[in-house]
Amino acid sequence: MLAKEFKTLILPLSRKLHQFATRLTQNDEVARDVVQDVFLKLWQKRSSLRQIENIEAFAMRMIRNKCYDLHRGHRTYSLEEQQSSWHEEEKSDLREELDLSETARIIKKLINQLPELQQKVMHMRDIEQLTYDEIVDQTGLNINAIRVNLSRARKKVRDELSKYQDYGIERNQTNTAKILGR
């Protein structure tokens, strides 16, 4: 889809999308941001928009999903975003910064050990922050298969990270006990 087609098919929907977003968010500023984000995603997906029968309904669904995501506050953050925000909040505590950096490194390593499909789905959802619909479009997988693989990947990373952290606590307690002569 060329820019001219995009302008004639998508941009005229802006008023309707904005009204819908305002109704869902109860905030005009947030609604404008939501519409802007949706337009950006539509522009990024412009090459595949021809396959969509009803672009207006598709855009409305994107608005709805984005508003629900904002409402739920379940935005996922990339490891790099988490690491940089951790560093900003805890600059005074060098030890904690090192621990967080180490944790991010371990999480990346654990993700790389996952089966290829789980790695791909987790990367698309948690790193690239794509919606489930976008992942379906790019992979051709069933949405349930995506959710199952994402759930399994997250559980595996969480469990392995927990084992690693528990081992570190046990090791520190053992070392402390040795130092104290217990």
C-alpha positions in Angstrom: 0.0 0.0 0.0 1.4 3.3 -1.0 1.2 6.5 1.0 -1.6 7.9 -1.2 -3.7 4.8 -0.6 -3.0 4.9 3.1 -4.1 8.6 3.2 -7.4 7.8 1.4 -8.2 4.6 3.3 -6.9 5.0 6.8 -6.6 8.7 7.7 -10.3 9.4 7.1 -11.0 7.0 10.0 -9.2 9.2 12.5 -12.3 11.1 13.9 -14.2 7.8 14.4 -11.2 6.1 16.0 -10.5 9.1 18.2 -14.1 9.1 19.5 -14.0 5.4 20.2 -10.6 5.7 22.0 -12.0 8.7 24.0 -15.0 6.7 25.1 -12.8 3.8 26.2 -10.1 5.8 28.0 -12.2 8.8 29.3 -9.2 11.0 28.5 -8.8 13.0 25.3 -5.0 13.2 25.5 -4.6 9.5 26.0 -7.1 8.8 23.2 -5.0 10.9 20.8 -1.9 8.9 21.8 -3.7 5.7 21.2 -4.9 6.7 17.8 -1.4 7.9 16.9 0.1 4.5 18.0 -2.5 2.6 16.0 -1.8 4.7 12.9 1.9 4.1 13.3 1.3 0.3 13.6 -1.0 0.4 10.6 1.6 2.3 8.6 4.2 -0.3 9.6 1.8 -3.0 8.4 0.8 -1.2 5.3 2.1 -4.0 3.0 -0.2 -6.5 4.5 -3.3 -4.3 4.8 -4.6 -5.4 1.4 -5.4 -8.8 2.8 -7.7 -7.3 5.4 -11.3 -7.2 4.3 -12.6 -4.5 6.6 -9.8 -2.1 7.5 -12.1 0.1 9.7 -13.0 -2.9 11.9 -9.4 -3.9 12.1 -8.4 -0.4 13.2 -11.2 -0.3 15.7 -10.1 -3.6 17.2 -6.5 -2.3 17.4 -7.8 0.8 19.2 -9.8 -1.4 21.6 -6.9 -3.7 22.3 -4.5 -0.7 22.9 -7.0 0.9 25.3 -7.5 -2.3 27.2 -3.7 -2.8 27.4 -3.4 0.7 28.8 -6.3 0.1 31.2 -4.9 -3.1 32.5 -1.4 -1.6 32.8 0.1 -4.9 31.6 2.6 -3.3 29.2 5.5 -5.6 28.7 9.0 -4.1 28.8 12.0 -5.2 26.9 15.0 -6.3 28.9 16.9 -3.2 27.8 14.1 -0.9 29.0 14.0 -2.7 32.4 17.7 -2.6 32.8 17.9 1.2 32.0 15.1 2.0 34.3 16.6 -0.1 37.0 19.9 1.8 36.5 18.1 5.2 36.7 16.4 4.3 40.0 19.3 2.7 41.7 22.4 4.6 40.6 23.6 5.1 44.2 23.7 1.4 44.8 26.5 -0.1 42.6 26.0 -3.6 44.0 22.3 -3.7 43.0 23.2 -2.3 39.6 25.6 -5.2 39.1 23.0 -7.7 40.2 20.4 -6.3 37.8 22.9 -6.4 34.9 23.8 -10.0 35.8 20.1 -10.9 36.0 19.4 -9.4 32.5 22.4 -11.3 31.2 21.1 -14.6 32.7 17.6 -14.0 31.3 19.0 -13.4 27.8 21.0 -16.6 28.2 17.9 -18.6 29.4 15.9 -17.2 26.4 18.6 -18.4 24.0 18.3 -21.9 25.5 14.6 -22.2 24.7 13.3 -24.1 21.7 13.4 -22.0 18.6 9.6 -21.4 18.3 9.4 -20.3 22.0 12.3 -18.0 21.5 10.7 -16.4 18.5 7.3 -15.9 20.1 8.8 -14.6 23.3 11.0 -12.2 21.4 8.1 -10.9 19.3 5.8 -10.4 22.3 8.2 -9.4 25.1 11.0 -7.7 23.2 9.4 -6.3 20.1 6.1 -5.8 22.0 3.9 -7.0 19.2 0.3 -7.8 19.8 -1.0 -11.4 19.4 -2.7 -10.4 16.2 0.6 -9.1 14.8 2.4 -12.3 15.8 -0.3 -14.3 14.1 0.1 -12.3 10.9 3.9 -12.7 10.9 4.1 -16.4 11.9 0.9 -17.8 10.6 0.5 -19.7 13.9 -2.8 -20.1 15.6 -3.3 -17.6 18.4 -3.7 -20.4 21.0 -0.4 -22.0 19.8 1.2 -18.6 20.3 -0.2 -18.2 23.8 0.8 -21.7 24.8 4.4 -21.3 23.5 4.7 -17.9 25.2 3.4 -19.2 28.5 5.7 -22.2 28.4 8.7 -20.0 27.5 8.0 -17.5 30.3 7.5 -20.3 32.8 10.7 -22.0 31.8 12.7 -18.7 32.1 11.0 -17.8 35.4 11.6 -21.3 36.9 15.3 -21.4 35.7 15.9 -17.9 37.0 14.3 -18.8 40.3 16.6 -21.8 40.6 19.6 -19.7 39.9 18.6 -17.0 42.4 17.7 -19.7 45.0 21.1 -21.3 44.5 22.8 -17.9 44.9 20.9 -17.3 48.2 21.8 -20.8 49.5 25.4 -20.3 48.5 25.6 -16.9 50.3 24.0 -18.4 53.4 26.5 -21.3 53.3 29.4 -18.8 52.9 28.0 -16.7 55.8 27.7 -19.7 58.0 31.3 -20.7 57.2 32.5 -17.2 58.0 30.6 -17.2 61.3 31.9 -20.7 62.2 28.4 -22.3 62.3 
